């Protein structure tokens, strides 16, 4: 099993550009989530999904959209990138609920100029 | 909102010294998880504690869950350079919620001087 995969690993955007961060898991996990990690701020939840077709907002959802058309994939869309979205983004999945062991992807390091 | 507070934020130790990080909550926790993130890496699950007063060991790492289930600690005996990284605790919110989202502490960053 590949576990949780994320692409790209690095990305540089200009302010106002849009892009999609990809996340996929091959463990048949129902629960998937997106976090951003900034220095001194820990892991902050952006959006999450408890199953295909179901998504909801986390702690810091503004400026991001998600969809979950399949169990495996959970892409994160930046609608109009801003410098404040410069961060490291992690996708995670877990069996059934988010209360279980979280499996994190390798992360995407995003810089917005 | 509910938070899990981790202290210290940073810890610098000499190789061979012990290290402890603490996770505290103002409310009772149903369980607590610990993760390790190596520099440049992603968080990796270490362990979950569920029972009051529970103690679990993984080689040089000892994890404890307080009797009141409001605090937890991770203790590393005789640190090695391979222990370098940030250690996070995480717990479900008090009200459980239907979403099942963990609340993460801000982490303790450990550096080890050889």
HADDOCK unambig.tbl for C-alpha pairs under 7 A between the chains (distance, minus, plus):
assign (segid A and resid 40 and name CA) (segid B and resid 106 and name CA) 6.65 0.50 0.50
assign (segid A and resid 41 and name CA) (segid B and resid 106 and name CA) 5.82 0.50 0.50
assign (segid A and resid 42 and name CA) (segid B and resid 105 and name CA) 6.55 0.50 0.50
assign (segid A and resid 42 and name CA) (segid B and resid 106 and name CA) 4.04 0.50 0.50
assign (segid A and resid 42 and name CA) (segid B and resid 107 and name CA) 6.26 0.50 0.50
assign (segid A and resid 43 and name CA) (segid B and resid 104 and name CA) 6.35 0.50 0.50
assign (segid A and resid 97 and name CA) (segid B and resid 100 and name CA) 5.32 0.50 0.50
assign (segid A and resid 98 and name CA) (segid B and resid 100 and name CA) 4.40 0.50 0.50
assign (segid A and resid 98 and name CA) (segid B and resid 101 and name CA) 4.82 0.50 0.50
assign (segid A and resid 98 and name CA) (segid B and resid 102 and name CA) 6.27 0.50 0.50
assign (segid A and resid 99 and name CA) (segid B and resid 92 and name CA) 6.10 0.50 0.50
assign (segid A and resid 99 and name CA) (segid B and resid 100 and name CA) 5.08 0.50 0.50
assign (segid A and resid 99 and name CA) (segid B and resid 101 and name CA) 6.14 0.50 0.50
assign (segid A and resid 99 and name CA) (segid B and resid 102 and name CA) 5.92 0.50 0.50
assign (segid A and resid 101 and name CA) (segid B and resid 45 and name CA) 6.49 0.50 0.50
assign (segid A and resid 102 and name CA) (segid B and resid 45 and name CA) 6.72 0.50 0.50
assign (segid A and resid 104 and name CA) (segid B and resid 42 and name CA) 6.37 0.50 0.50
assign (segid A and resid 104 and name CA) (segid B and resid 43 and name CA) 6.28 0.50 0.50
assign (segid A and resid 104 and name CA) (segid B and resid 44 and name CA) 6.95 0.50 0.50
assign (segid A and resid 105 and name CA) (segid B and resid 42 and name CA) 6.76 0.50 0.50
assign (segid A and resid 106 and name CA) (segid B and resid 41 and name CA) 6.50 0.50 0.50
assign (segid A and resid 106 and name CA) (segid B and resid 42 and name CA) 5.44 0.50 0.50
assign (segid A and resid 107 and name CA) (segid B and resid 42 and name CA) 6.65 0.50 0.50
